[in-house]
Amino acid sequence: MEFDTHYGVVIHQDFIPLYADDNYAKIFGYTSAQDILGLKSILELIDPEAHDIAAHTYYALMSGIEKPQVRSYINRNRLGQLMNVLSIEHVVEWQGRPALQITIVDLTENITLNKNLQQSEFRYRQLVNGSLQGILIHRKFSPLFCNQAFASLLGYPNRQSVIELPSILDVIDPDYRTRRQEAYSALFDQKITPHPVEIKCVHLSGKTVWVKLLESIIDWEGQPAVQVTVIDITESYQLKQKFEQQIHLDYLTQVFHRRGMLHNAQAKYNEKAAQTPQLYCVIMGLDELKQINHLYGHVMGDKALINFAQHCQSKLADDDLLGRWSGDEFIALIKAGSNNIARSIAESIRHSIEDSELIDPQSGKHIRFSASVGISKWQTDDTIENLILRADSALELARAQVTNQLVMV
């Protein structure tokens, strides 16, 4: 049985085909490249469950968030039959505009062959040992085989050092182990179809490695086992995280903006409502911003806001959240053991701002400013929105009195 792989090339923009060769068309059961160019979208060739992943990957590549790489996909041919393919990506220029060139390698025959390893195990080992992708075979997470690419990806000196692990779960981050065990059972029970998954693994050195994996059932020495194809996506994952973080930051003060604050607060606390009895919301308003803008200009007003944010950040713990809530208001979600401790944290912010000053470079005048503060505490069956509303009301009460006041509700 031959191990020849079939490959073809397509170029597209927003999944609209611009170019395809005949090999690409024949891989998917079409007669010629013209059949591919007649498609409204090449998403028709991708399994529907992978459409979102393909779309996300395309826009990440075209925006520079991710670098072109080799990925595994489940595609469908013209008859609707599932195909296992490798997608090799290149960003190219097409008539003055960037486009995505994909070289598809059809591995369907190879994976079919893998199910009958008793007949060609030696040649299978030759194929996967030369693969740039990490490949692991395990049964109930007991490693049976891996190639050098898999061992190197996780920092192991050779394949044997991986095979000797008592359980491949040892290289998976603890937060992801239960899900992999559930997926293993579901795969054998045919409750799920193979699809790419991103998980967090642990390098031998202890550092984090993010991988994309695709699992499938094969026959290994006469018994079923799981083959895992793994790609290192650590760099692209970190770039994506950095990008996602940047889009949630206020451009001036580099703390969360309003939408970013709500997004992170809801992700962090809404699912843990029962564990948040010591959560407090602190909203702080810069009292003199309008006056500073009027007397010294918006450049000094911006400097005051940056200074304000820095003072707030310096008094908060690493686990606290800080954001710019509106023009002159900042919001913090903090953990504190009691009302007195929460008040003390807020007071330390207020006093540090009160003691700070800026110097106007044109007039040489010293500019001082203060903050009014409102605080609310998490209540039984509370929501983030209600917690913030109460703190906002407390700030209004503080500002209704005189400047530089603190009100707690």
Backbone hydrogen bonds, N-H to C=O, Kabsch-Sander energy under -0.5 kcal/mol:
donor,donor_aa,acceptor,acceptor_aa,energy
6,H,106,D,-0.9
8,G,104,I,-1.7
10,V,102,I,-2.2
11,I,19,Y,-2.7
12,H,100,L,-2.2
13,Q,16,I,-1.7
16,I,13,Q,-2.3
18,L,11,I,-3.4
19,Y,11,I,-1.6
21,D,9,V,-2.0
25,A,21,D,-1.7
26,K,22,D,-2.6
27,I,23,N,-2.1
28,F,24,Y,-1.1
28,F,25,A,-0.5
29,G,26,K,-1.5
30,Y,25,A,-2.9
35,D,32,S,-1.1
36,I,32,S,-0.8
37,L,33,A,-2.2
38,G,34,Q,-1.1
39,L,36,I,-1.8
42,I,15,F,-2.6
44,E,41,S,-1.4
45,L,42,I,-1.8
46,I,43,L,-1.5
47,D,74,I,-1.8
50,A,47,D,-2.6
51,H,48,P,-1.4
54,A,50,A,-2.6
55,A,51,H,-2.7
56,H,52,D,-2.7
57,T,53,I,-2.6
58,Y,54,A,-2.4
59,Y,55,A,-2.2
60,A,56,H,-2.1
61,L,57,T,-2.4
62,M,58,Y,-2.6
63,S,59,Y,-1.5
64,G,61,L,-0.8
65,I,60,A,-1.4
66,E,60,A,-1.7
71,R,87,S,-2.1
73,Y,85,V,-2.3
75,N,73,Y,-0.6
75,N,83,M,-2.5
76,R,45,L,-2.7
77,N,81,Q,-2.2
78,R,28,F,-2.5
80,G,77,N,-2.2
83,M,75,N,-2.8
85,V,73,Y,-2.3
85,V,83,M,-0.6
86,L,105,V,-2.4
87,S,71,R,-3.1
88,I,86,L,-0.6
88,I,103,T,-2.5
89,E,69,Q,-1.8
89,E,87,S,-0.6
90,H,101,Q,-1.8
92,V,90,H,-0.6
92,V,99,A,-2.7
94,W,97,R,-3.7
97,R,94,W,-1.4
99,A,92,V,-3.2
100,L,12,H,-2.7
101,Q,90,H,-3.5
101,Q,99,A,-0.6
102,I,10,V,-3.1
102,I,100,L,-0.5
103,T,88,I,-2.4
104,I,8,G,-2.7
104,I,102,I,-0.7
105,V,86,L,-2.6
106,D,6,H,-3.8
106,D,104,I,-0.6
107,L,84,N,-2.6
107,L,105,V,-0.7
108,T,84,N,-0.5
111,I,107,L,-2.8
112,T,108,T,-2.4
113,L,109,E,-2.2
114,N,110,N,-1.9
115,K,111,I,-0.8
115,K,112,T,-0.8
116,N,113,L,-2.1
117,L,114,N,-0.9
117,L,219,D,-0.8
119,Q,116,N,-1.8
120,S,116,N,-0.7
121,E,117,L,-1.2
124,Y,120,S,-2.0
125,R,121,E,-2.5
126,Q,122,F,-1.9
127,L,123,R,-2.0
128,V,124,Y,-2.5
129,N,125,R,-2.4
130,G,126,Q,-1.0
130,G,127,L,-0.5
131,S,128,V,-1.0
134,G,230,V,-2.4
136,L,228,V,-2.4
137,I,145,F,-3.3
138,H,226,V,-2.3
139,R,142,S,-1.8
142,S,139,R,-1.7
144,L,137,I,-3.2
145,F,137,I,-1.8
147,N,135,I,-1.9
151,A,147,N,-1.7
152,S,148,Q,-3.0
153,L,149,A,-2.1
154,L,150,F,-1.2
155,G,152,S,-1.6
156,Y,151,A,-2.7
162,V,158,N,-0.7
162,V,159,R,-1.0
163,I,159,R,-2.2
164,E,160,Q,-1.9
165,L,162,V,-1.7
168,I,141,F,-3.6
170,D,167,S,-1.8
171,V,168,I,-1.6
172,I,169,L,-1.4
173,D,200,K,-2.5
176,Y,173,D,-2.5
177,R,173,D,-0.6
177,R,174,P,-0.8
178,T,174,P,-0.6
180,R,176,Y,-1.7
181,Q,177,R,-2.2
182,E,178,T,-2.3
183,A,179,R,-2.3
184,Y,180,R,-2.1
185,S,181,Q,-1.9
186,A,182,E,-2.3
187,L,183,A,-2.4
188,F,184,Y,-1.8
189,D,185,S,-2.0
190,Q,187,L,-0.9
191,K,186,A,-2.9
192,I,186,A,-0.9
197,V,213,L,-2.3
199,I,197,V,-0.5
199,I,211,V,-2.2
201,C,199,I,-0.5
201,C,209,V,-3.4
202,V,171,V,-2.8
203,H,201,C,-0.5
203,H,207,K,-2.8
204,L,154,L,-2.5
206,G,203,H,-2.3
209,V,201,C,-2.4
211,V,199,I,-2.4
212,K,231,I,-2.5
213,L,197,V,-3.0
214,L,229,T,-1.9
216,S,227,Q,-1.9
218,I,225,A,-2.6
220,W,218,I,-0.6
220,W,223,Q,-3.5
221,E,219,D,-0.5
223,Q,220,W,-1.4
225,A,218,I,-2.4
226,V,138,H,-2.9
227,Q,216,S,-3.1
227,Q,225,A,-0.5
228,V,136,L,-3.5
228,V,226,V,-0.5
229,T,214,L,-2.6
229,T,227,Q,-0.5
230,V,134,G,-3.6
230,V,228,V,-0.5
231,I,212,K,-2.3
233,I,210,W,-2.5
233,I,231,I,-0.6
234,T,210,W,-0.6
237,Y,233,I,-3.0
238,Q,234,T,-2.6
239,L,235,E,-2.3
240,K,236,S,-2.4
241,Q,237,Y,-2.7
242,K,238,Q,-2.6
243,F,239,L,-2.6
244,E,240,K,-3.0
245,Q,241,Q,-2.4
246,Q,242,K,-2.4
247,I,243,F,-2.1
248,H,245,Q,-1.1
249,L,246,Q,-1.7
250,D,255,V,-3.8
254,Q,250,D,-2.3
256,F,322,L,-1.5
257,H,248,H,-2.1
261,M,257,H,-2.8
262,L,258,R,-2.3
263,H,259,R,-2.5
264,N,260,G,-2.4
265,A,261,M,-2.6
266,Q,262,L,-2.6
267,A,263,H,-1.9
268,K,264,N,-1.9
269,Y,265,A,-2.7
270,N,265,A,-0.6
270,N,266,Q,-0.9
271,E,266,Q,-0.6
272,K,269,Y,-1.7
273,A,270,N,-0.8
275,Q,272,K,-1.5
276,T,273,A,-1.5
279,L,276,T,-1.5
280,Y,334,I,-2.9
281,C,376,S,-2.5
282,V,332,A,-3.0
283,I,374,G,-2.7
284,M,282,V,-0.5
284,M,330,F,-3.3
285,G,372,S,-2.9
286,L,328,D,-3.1
287,D,285,G,-0.6
287,D,370,S,-2.2
289,L,286,L,-0.8
292,I,288,E,-2.7
293,N,289,L,-2.7
294,H,290,K,-2.2
295,L,291,Q,-2.7
296,Y,292,I,-2.8
297,G,292,I,-0.7
297,G,293,N,-1.1
301,G,297,G,-1.6
302,D,298,H,-2.6
303,K,299,V,-1.9
304,A,300,M,-2.2
305,L,301,G,-1.9
306,I,302,D,-2.5
307,N,303,K,-2.6
308,F,304,A,-2.5
309,A,305,L,-2.6
310,Q,306,I,-2.3
311,H,307,N,-2.2
312,C,308,F,-2.2
313,Q,309,A,-2.7
314,S,310,Q,-2.0
315,K,311,H,-0.8
315,K,312,C,-1.0
316,L,313,Q,-1.1
320,D,317,A,-1.3
321,L,333,L,-2.1
323,G,331,I,-2.8
324,R,256,F,-3.4
325,W,323,G,-0.7
325,W,329,E,-1.6
326,S,329,E,-1.7
330,F,284,M,-3.1
331,I,323,G,-3.0
332,A,282,V,-2.8
333,L,321,L,-2.2
334,I,280,Y,-2.4
334,I,332,A,-0.5
336,A,278,Q,-2.4
342,A,338,S,-2.3
343,R,339,N,-2.8
344,S,340,N,-2.3
345,I,341,I,-2.3
346,A,342,A,-2.2
347,E,343,R,-2.8
348,S,344,S,-2.2
349,I,345,I,-1.7
350,R,346,A,-2.5
351,H,347,E,-2.9
352,S,348,S,-2.0
353,I,349,I,-2.0
354,E,350,R,-2.1
355,D,351,H,-1.9
356,S,353,I,-0.9
358,L,367,I,-2.6
360,D,358,L,-0.5
360,D,365,K,-2.8
364,G,360,D,-2.7
367,I,358,L,-4.4
367,I,365,K,-0.5
368,R,366,H,-0.6
369,F,356,S,-0.6
372,S,285,G,-2.2
373,V,405,Q,-3.1
374,G,283,I,-2.6
375,I,407,V,-2.2
376,S,281,C,-2.1
378,W,279,L,-2.8
382,D,379,Q,-1.8
387,L,383,T,-2.4
388,I,384,I,-2.3
389,L,385,E,-2.4
390,R,386,N,-2.2
391,A,387,L,-1.6
392,D,388,I,-2.6
393,S,389,L,-2.1
394,A,390,R,-2.1
395,L,391,A,-2.1
396,E,392,D,-2.0
397,L,393,S,-2.0
398,A,394,A,-2.1
399,R,395,L,-2.6
400,A,396,E,-1.5
401,Q,397,L,-0.7
401,Q,398,A,-0.7
402,V,398,A,-0.6
407,V,373,V,-2.6
409,V,375,I,-2.9
